Amino acid sequence: MYRSETLDVLGNSMHTLVFEPEGTGPHPGLLIAQHLPVAHEGLEKDPFTIDVGERYAAAGYVCVIPFIFHWWPEDKDIAVKREAFRDDWTVADLDAAFGLLAGLENVKEDRIGILGHCWGGRVAWLCASHNPKIAACAVFYGGRVKVPFADGAPAPIERAAEIQCPVLGIFGNEDAGPSPEDVDDYEQALKDAGVAHEFHRYDRAGHGFQDHTNTERYCEAQSENAWEKAIAFFDIHLK
């Protein structure tokens, strides 16, 4: 149900997956920022990432998932990638993926959003704060939004005023990263910046509660409700 593309980013090759719905379109588009822990080893090694692309494609969206960890060997330890992760590289990755998505004949280039889970939630916020063409952004329990990375760029939360689209936030109240206090800070930053947003916080749910491949974290009822909230959000703003 998906195909592979290779994009050039600053002279590096980035593996990218493209998921397309039925029909000729044009359809709205979604960039999907991958989550951790296993997707850093390769997009197709993570069944949750594939499932996210398939579900949004079934809902009528052309989806592009860039492999934002292409800067390191796939077998490099995740701790190294976390320590060396750079926002400037990530913005370049997302710009390339956005260009691919916007250039497809079956995509409405003015109706493109972004979403991400876990690490990808931070990436989604980062993208929305750099790309004014993003029309909607969904952050699923994204941690480290308040933390700057190796390139020394401002933490994404400090760029809240640069976000020009509505933001959906999905969080578990049992999460420690982001904690409920972190989520309060996220919401306050968006309020202070005048960014339209809606946050949903789930009791009896922790980090990664949508990941059906992790039996210790998965919370089915909360997950399915969050899916409904997210698809409704994107339908309103992108369709």
C-alpha positions as CSV (number, residue, x, y, z in Angstrom):
1,M,0.0,0.0,0.0
2,Y,3.1,2.2,0.0
3,R,6.0,2.9,-2.2
4,S,9.6,4.1,-1.5
5,E,11.3,7.3,-2.7
6,T,14.8,8.5,-2.1
7,L,15.3,12.2,-1.5
8,D,18.6,14.2,-1.5
9,V,19.0,16.3,1.7
10,L,22.2,18.4,1.8
11,G,24.0,15.7,-0.2
12,N,22.7,12.8,1.9
13,S,20.1,10.2,0.7
14,M,17.0,10.0,2.7
15,H,14.6,7.0,2.4
16,T,11.0,8.1,2.3
17,L,7.7,6.2,2.2
18,V,4.6,7.4,0.3
19,F,1.1,6.2,1.2
20,E,-1.8,7.0,-1.2
21,P,-5.5,6.7,-0.8
22,E,-7.9,5.3,-3.4
23,G,-9.1,7.6,-6.1
24,T,-7.4,10.2,-8.3
25,G,-7.8,13.1,-5.9
26,P,-6.6,15.7,-5.4
27,H,-6.3,14.7,-1.8
28,P,-5.0,16.6,1.3
29,G,-1.5,15.5,2.4
30,L,0.2,14.6,5.7
31,L,3.8,14.5,6.7
32,I,4.3,11.9,9.4
33,A,7.3,12.2,11.7
34,Q,8.4,8.8,12.9
35,H,8.4,7.8,16.6
36,L,10.9,5.9,18.6
37,P,12.3,3.5,19.8
38,V,12.7,1.2,16.8
39,A,12.0,3.4,13.8
40,H,15.5,5.0,14.1
41,E,16.8,1.6,12.6
42,G,14.7,2.0,9.5
43,L,11.1,3.0,8.7
44,E,10.0,-0.5,7.5
45,K,11.3,-2.1,10.7
46,D,8.6,-0.3,12.7
47,P,5.1,-1.7,12.2
48,F,3.5,1.2,14.1
49,T,4.9,3.7,11.7
50,I,3.6,1.7,8.8
51,D,0.2,1.4,10.5
52,V,0.0,5.1,11.0
53,G,0.6,5.7,7.3
54,E,-1.9,3.1,6.2
55,R,-4.6,4.4,8.6
56,Y,-4.4,8.0,7.4
57,A,-4.2,6.9,3.8
58,A,-7.4,5.0,4.3
59,A,-8.9,8.2,5.8
60,G,-8.2,10.0,2.5
61,Y,-4.7,11.5,3.0
62,V,-1.6,11.1,0.9
63,C,1.1,10.5,3.5
64,V,4.9,10.9,3.3
65,I,7.1,9.6,6.0
66,P,10.8,10.7,5.8
67,F,13.5,8.7,7.5
68,I,14.9,11.6,9.6
69,F,17.6,9.4,11.2
70,H,19.4,8.8,7.8
71,W,22.3,10.9,9.1
72,W,23.6,8.0,11.0
73,P,24.1,4.3,10.2
74,E,21.0,2.4,11.0
75,D,22.7,0.1,13.5
76,K,24.2,3.1,15.4
77,D,23.0,3.1,19.1
78,I,20.0,5.3,19.7
79,A,21.8,7.1,22.5
80,V,24.3,8.4,20.0
81,K,21.5,9.6,17.7
82,R,19.7,11.4,20.5
83,E,22.8,13.2,21.6
84,A,23.8,14.3,18.1
85,F,20.3,15.1,16.8
86,R,20.2,18.5,15.0
87,D,17.2,20.6,14.3
88,D,18.7,22.3,11.3
89,W,19.2,18.9,9.7
90,T,15.6,17.9,10.6
91,V,14.2,21.1,9.1
92,A,16.1,20.3,5.9
93,D,14.6,16.7,5.9
94,L,11.1,18.0,6.4
95,D,11.5,20.7,3.7
96,A,12.5,17.9,1.2
97,A,9.6,15.7,2.3
98,F,7.2,18.6,2.0
99,G,8.5,19.4,-1.5
100,L,7.9,15.8,-2.5
101,L,4.4,15.8,-1.1
102,A,3.4,19.2,-2.5
103,G,4.7,18.2,-5.9
104,L,2.5,15.1,-6.3
105,E,-0.3,15.5,-8.8
106,N,-2.9,14.0,-6.5
107,V,-2.1,16.3,-3.6
108,K,-3.7,19.7,-2.7
109,E,-0.5,21.6,-2.0
110,D,-2.3,24.2,0.2
111,R,-3.8,21.4,2.3
112,I,-0.8,19.7,3.9
113,G,-0.5,19.0,7.6
114,I,2.0,17.2,9.9
115,L,1.8,14.8,12.8
116,G,4.2,12.9,14.9
117,H,4.2,10.5,17.9
118,C,6.8,10.6,20.7
119,W,10.1,12.0,19.2
120,G,8.0,12.7,16.1
121,G,5.7,14.9,18.1
122,R,8.6,17.3,18.8
123,V,9.5,17.1,15.2
124,A,5.9,18.0,14.2
125,W,6.0,21.1,16.4
126,L,9.4,22.0,15.0
127,C,8.2,21.7,11.4
128,A,5.1,23.8,12.0
129,S,7.2,26.6,13.5
130,H,9.5,26.7,10.4
131,N,7.2,26.0,7.5
132,P,4.3,28.6,7.1
133,K,2.7,26.4,4.5
134,I,1.8,23.7,7.1
135,A,-2.0,24.0,7.5
136,A,-2.4,21.8,10.6
137,C,-0.2,20.1,13.2
138,A,-0.8,17.3,15.6
139,V,1.5,16.5,18.4
140,F,1.1,13.0,20.1
141,Y,2.8,12.9,23.4
142,G,5.9,14.7,22.0
143,G,8.6,15.1,24.6
144,R,11.6,17.5,24.6
145,V,9.7,20.4,23.0
146,K,11.3,22.5,25.7
147,V,14.9,21.2,25.0
148,P,17.4,22.6,22.5
149,F,19.4,20.0,20.5
150,A,23.0,19.7,19.3
151,D,22.9,22.5,16.8
152,G,22.1,25.0,19.5
153,A,18.9,26.2,17.9
154,P,16.2,27.5,20.2
155,A,14.0,24.8,21.8
156,P,10.8,24.4,19.7
157,I,8.6,25.8,22.4
158,E,10.5,29.1,22.0
159,R,9.2,29.2,18.4
160,A,5.6,28.9,19.3
161,A,4.9,32.4,17.9
162,E,6.1,31.2,14.4
163,I,3.4,28.5,14.2
164,Q,0.8,29.7,11.7
165,C,-1.6,26.8,11.8
166,P,-3.9,25.1,14.4
167,V,-2.3,22.6,16.7
168,L,-3.8,19.4,18.1
169,G,-2.2,17.9,21.3
170,I,-2.8,14.3,22.4
171,F,-1.2,13.4,25.8
172,G,-1.4,10.8,28.5
173,N,-1.7,12.0,32.1
174,E,0.5,9.1,33.3
175,D,3.4,10.2,31.0
176,A,6.6,11.5,32.4
177,G,8.0,12.9,29.2
178,P,6.1,15.1,28.5
179,S,4.7,15.3,32.0
180,P,1.4,17.0,32.7
181,E,3.4,20.0,33.8
182,D,5.3,20.0,30.5
183,V,1.9,19.9,28.6
184,D,0.7,22.9,30.7
185,D,3.8,24.7,29.4
186,Y,3.1,23.7,25.8
187,E,-0.4,24.9,26.1
188,Q,0.6,28.2,27.7
189,A,3.2,28.9,25.0
190,L,0.5,28.4,22.3
191,K,-1.9,30.6,24.2
192,D,0.6,33.4,24.7
193,A,1.4,33.2,20.9
194,G,-2.2,33.3,19.9
195,V,-2.0,29.9,18.2
196,A,-5.4,28.1,17.8
197,H,-5.1,24.8,19.6
198,E,-7.0,21.9,21.2
199,F,-5.4,19.6,23.7
200,H,-6.8,16.2,24.9
201,R,-5.4,14.6,28.0
202,Y,-6.1,10.9,28.8
203,D,-6.3,9.4,32.2
204,R,-4.8,5.9,32.7
205,A,-2.6,6.5,29.7
206,G,1.2,7.0,29.6
207,H,3.8,7.6,27.0
208,G,3.2,5.7,23.7
209,F,-0.3,4.7,24.5
210,Q,-1.3,4.5,20.9
211,D,1.5,2.0,20.0
212,H,-0.4,-1.3,19.6
213,T,2.9,-3.1,19.1
214,N,3.9,-2.4,22.8
215,T,1.6,-4.3,25.0
216,E,2.9,-2.6,28.2
217,R,2.0,0.9,26.9
218,Y,-1.0,0.4,24.6
219,C,-4.3,1.6,25.8
220,E,-6.9,0.6,23.3
221,A,-9.9,2.8,24.4
222,Q,-7.8,5.9,24.8
223,S,-6.0,5.2,21.5
224,E,-9.1,4.8,19.4
225,N,-10.6,7.9,20.9
226,A,-7.4,9.8,20.0
227,W,-7.5,8.4,16.5
228,E,-11.1,9.8,16.1
229,K,-10.0,13.2,17.5
230,A,-7.1,13.4,15.1
231,I,-8.9,12.4,12.0
232,A,-11.7,14.9,12.8
233,F,-9.1,17.6,13.4
234,F,-7.4,17.1,10.1
235,D,-10.7,16.7,8.2
236,I,-11.8,20.1,9.5
237,H,-8.6,21.9,8.6
238,L,-7.4,20.0,5.5
239,K,-10.5,18.8,3.7
